[in-house]
C-alpha cells in the first residue's frame, strides 16, 4: 500500500524517489497556511501571495526549486523557509497542492 501511495504521489512529475508519508506531507503543507492560506488558497486581499492549490505539480516543483536555490530576486522569506527541505519533500508538496482540495 505504501509503495502504491508513493508511486501515485509522483504523477505529473519527472521520475522521483520515495515520497515522505502522507501524514508528513500534510504537516509540511500545514506550515504553508500561515501565508498561503488554509488549503493553499490565500485569504481575500492576499493578492501578492500566490495560491498553491490546483496548480500543476511540475510547475509548483519548478517554482519551489527556484525559490530554494535563490533564483528569484523578488523572493522574500521563501528561500529561507525551503532550505531545510529535501527534493522528496519538495516533490511531495508540489503533488499535495496540485490536487483539488477543500474549498
C-alpha positions in Angstrom: 0.0 0.0 0.0 2.8 2.4 0.9 4.5 1.8 -2.4 1.3 2.5 -4.3 0.9 5.8 -2.5 4.5 6.8 -3.1 4.1 6.0 -6.8 0.8 7.9 -7.0 2.4 10.9 -5.4 4.8 11.2 -8.4 2.0 11.5 -11.0 2.7 14.6 -13.2 6.3 15.0 -12.1 9.6 13.7 -13.5 10.8 10.4 -12.1 11.2 10.6 -8.3 12.5 8.8 -5.3 10.3 7.6 -2.4 7.9 10.2 -1.1 7.5 11.1 2.5 4.5 9.5 4.2 1.3 11.4 3.5 1.0 12.4 7.2 4.4 14.1 7.0 3.4 15.9 3.8 0.2 17.1 5.5 2.3 18.6 8.3 4.7 20.3 5.8 1.7 21.7 3.9 0.1 23.0 7.0 3.0 25.3 7.6 2.3 26.9 4.3 -1.2 28.0 5.5 0.3 30.9 7.5 0.9 32.9 4.3 -0.7 30.9 1.5 -4.0 30.4 3.4 -5.9 27.3 4.5 -5.5 24.6 1.9 -3.2 26.7 -0.2 -5.7 29.4 -1.0 -4.7 32.9 0.3 -7.4 34.9 2.0 -9.2 37.7 0.1 -6.9 40.7 -0.2 -3.8 38.5 -0.3 -3.1 39.2 -4.0 0.7 39.4 -3.5 0.7 35.8 -2.2 0.1 33.2 -4.8 -2.5 30.4 -4.5 -0.9 27.0 -4.4 -3.9 24.7 -4.6 -4.8 23.4 -8.0 -1.5 24.5 -9.7 0.1 21.9 -12.0 2.6 19.7 -9.9 5.5 20.2 -12.3 5.1 24.0 -12.3 4.9 24.0 -8.5 8.0 21.9 -8.2 10.0 24.1 -10.6 8.9 27.2 -8.5 9.8 25.6 -5.2 13.2 24.5 -6.6 13.9 28.0 -7.9 13.0 29.6 -4.6 15.1 27.1 -2.7 18.1 27.8 -4.9 17.7 31.6 -4.6 17.0 32.1 -8.3 14.2 34.6 -7.7 15.4 38.0 -6.8 11.9 39.1 -5.8 11.5 36.3 -3.2 11.4 37.3 0.4 11.2 34.6 3.1 10.6 31.5 0.9 14.2 30.8 0.1 15.0 30.6 3.8 11.9 28.5 4.6 12.7 25.9 2.0 16.4 25.4 3.0 15.6 22.5 5.3 13.6 20.5 2.8 15.0 17.8 0.5 13.9 17.0 -3.0 11.4 14.3 -2.0 9.7 16.8 0.3 9.5 19.5 -2.4 8.0 16.9 -4.8 5.5 15.8 -2.2 4.4 19.4 -1.5 4.1 20.1 -5.2 1.9 17.0 -5.6 -0.1 17.8 -2.5 -1.1 21.3 -3.6 -1.7 20.2 -7.2 -4.7 18.2 -6.1 -8.1 19.8 -5.7 -8.7 20.3 -2.0 -11.3 21.6 0.4 -12.9 24.9 -0.5 
